Amino acid sequence: MSLTLPAGVALPVTASALVLTQQPGNGDNGGQGEDFGKSSPVGFLVLILFLIAVAFLVRSMTKHLKRVPASFDDPPAEEASADEPPAEAAAPAEPEKQQPNGASPAKSD
């Protein structure tokens, strides 16, 4: 089975294909002039500045990552209880007695 176009359609299709495949002849090369693809010294300087900035960012990120702990999990209960003082020592020796109505006790001298 071959694909054939009717005679009335073949001429416009062929003509439009020839028009679309032509290169522009009016001097417009689509932005590709004589200097297309060449970099200027200013562009090279900007590229060097970006590379230096990236180097400083990598250095800073490395310093910050070294400060991050290996794990964010809570420490085991054994280590946590050894670091804390006993509950008896943390409690005050004699708690103040409050009045039943919520007023603070009056000191008598």
Secondary structure, 3 states (H helix, E strand, C coil): CCCCCCHHHHHHHHHHHHHHCCCCCCCCCCCCCCCCCCCCHHHHHHHHHHHHHHHHHHHHHHHHHHHCCCCCCCCCHHHHHHHCCCHHHHCCCCCCCCCCCCCCCCCCC
